[in-house]
Amino acid sequence: MGKIRVMSGKEVCAVLERYGFAEVRRRGSHIVMQRVDDDRSTTTVPVPDHKEVKTGTLRSIVRQSGVPRSEFES
């Protein structure tokens, strides 16, 4: 496993969009991304719209979204 790189909230959203997520709402400094899965369940991931998303927050986004960690590594 490589090291997770520092990314902005917009960059994280761009990666999530490639995996079927769409922005459903935005409030304050957070963007809520959501994807409808094959079994009609939804996966919802909040993303802070900051210049630099902290590493622990980014790991949590990776875990919640199910997107491969390699997409967020340098």
HELIX and SHEET records of a PDB file:
HELIX    1   1 GLY A    9  ARG A   18  1                                  10    
HELIX    2   2 THR A   55  SER A   65  1                                  11    
HELIX    3   3 ARG A   69  PHE A   72  5                                   4    
SHEET    1   A 3 ALA A  22  ARG A  27  0                                        
SHEET    2   A 3 HIS A  30  VAL A  36 -1                                        
SHEET    3   A 3 THR A  42  PRO A  48 -1                                        
END                                                                             
